């Protein structure tokens, strides 16, 4: 055999009994079969064996299995990002003529998809008050296919009464899906509270280091598994095994990171609530935060993302200056990484509310808590001296 041909042989030369604490990174598009009768193109690789890299390598399926295990799901699909996860949920349940409900407080791109892509496909998405509770029953129509929850809500942090919404949806034909990213899938047990689908942006706490983009969609039962699989396949939602490997590594430290940011964020939120320049602190674990009673009943803990509102009368340019002059807090979107972030939302839209460029969202990272408080104190002190 010519040496050029031998170079291309996929046969293994080394031993394959190596055992490691780390999951290997399996890269590959083509799956080899022992004979023609075994060839298949099934997305159900867990049951039918590997068929094509598009549906995941062993690295991908290991990550999916671990997330399904701690969310207590029937199956988890790994997708390229949180927005891809949202799209998969919509397109699995909705078709032309369908109606869906999404809270005003949901992740901005979710609502953008509703007004853009989905509207163009003939799918109507109606926004609702995240604290609506049992009154959501009045919004459910004969063609309502999906009810979204996001709890707490992006930026304004409303904690929804998910069990009541699930109860209203039961027997109507509408599925309930939740964006469960804030709780990392562990502080709110979505399936124990009756939800049909739980999605996460694994970019956040699972990845944990601001260096990957991944999402997950976890389904309750066989019926949802069968509904999602073909759509997942047709959309071609392939992910990088290298990113999955980073997420697997992130899982190993997620518990200690969550413990730290919970304690740190609570201490910072409590400190902020005592500052003269602050009107309101929106942290689900603090009494008075919207939906706090729901959080206390349904959640086992809190994470490191929360918001605060600067007092009325302080001009937006002063808030922007405060953000720009922070030292430890960096300015950036997303969250869940080891570095603390701060960002102001100057154009935030919520029915009946005008935050006037005074709402700031924080992501608390792994820096020493007192150092972060000192950073905030310096900026808030200047606002107080200048504008109060």
Steps between C-alpha positions, in 0.01 A plus 500: 500500500639838401606724791263769378208262548627383839503862622123517447408183688258568789596178679628548855866430570511574871328325789147610581480410870604848619283624787486863600298732724433718195253413225690467170432752224358302209514700178345361189233536237508154341400197704636165382283188488618138504278408205242648264202359688591715801497830309235740631441875534307506827509797736412256780862410563441417866277208397624413151874566519711768338406589144635845413701770676220751441301336780794500740815310583552313831623829651172672410282218625696482825423866566135447404469200731649684795266797458200270458605323819512807723187652344324161531401518131409224255765633258707812437585641157820707480477793258735784390373761750213624712331669206517175302336326796217754498452455125489122535226525764290736290534298181431168671165619635383778268393508137318749278185603682634418846480735794768523772540699821824654625556722808592865456808430711642231271843509339497773234593279201211267586261791446691611190451154353129528573473830315728395215545140389188358665266772383627439148413132539144582604555432872349755740690558824321704766683662792359473851568632849752261661318531835160417349462171688165324459364778278707359215208262443312787334778535240509135393323447170392191308815534288745579781781252446765632738531704818844632582619573851828662596551510871654724614452723198791653317608830651190579708519167688129416544455149645197338342239276660590210273286230669190717459579563132556127446167426666323748271660341193417144599241338274503793255757350261751775574851398603692697765868574442736683733826683452670359809845654446505720812466194724752300292234230482559406864345765724157469339380146427303568183359152448397457863295817451326359192691671218523313167832643376790664680764687300826658603770713348793277597711800405426629851551293817573162342779641283588739777800674343360723223674296231233288331153519346265207559139436590292210624138392461385240753169323449268340752384181329500272195231705328709817513813306404329372184371851419835675538731249337395541135503881530844487662622290208341713228645823643850350498582625849850355513735599783875491544632209710774734621238736645322201654828397661534847655142475629573159653796653678278790612256255659775377733533841666146631454386414852779688676467795261126521563551482875748789486297728273183437702664617823681787333199627304277490809751700704538757221123522444440556871772767508352676195155503659642720778657759269346844476535508120308174442124494458442124465708182494352228279639179648254209526623401848427844645152571641324754281661381178227409247388142554712450812236275659510278191878481526485408869246225430650349183876562495779338699743791460597804298772578250722798428289714264277779625415863428456827682329829418664833576277761662266714295655835418847365435560564128586217259837655417599468867409130499699449182799682652472276807515188280793632297708575810461162670830318527434136593162483333547476126239617250348217301193298413448136591590375847592190700878534462765553765527876436246746638307703244282810511281642226232769490178457301414849373212398275340219698129463418254364753126581489409778740857556616767749404841426643646805330846353449531434874496118499833318533550124482791335678663163448695409811814302430765340717682811617510568875163640603639792698708610202187508285312700762789745517489541121126574509534728802746731328268559205182534704668742736575732209136483385383581850732799538409637157128435464346452847 
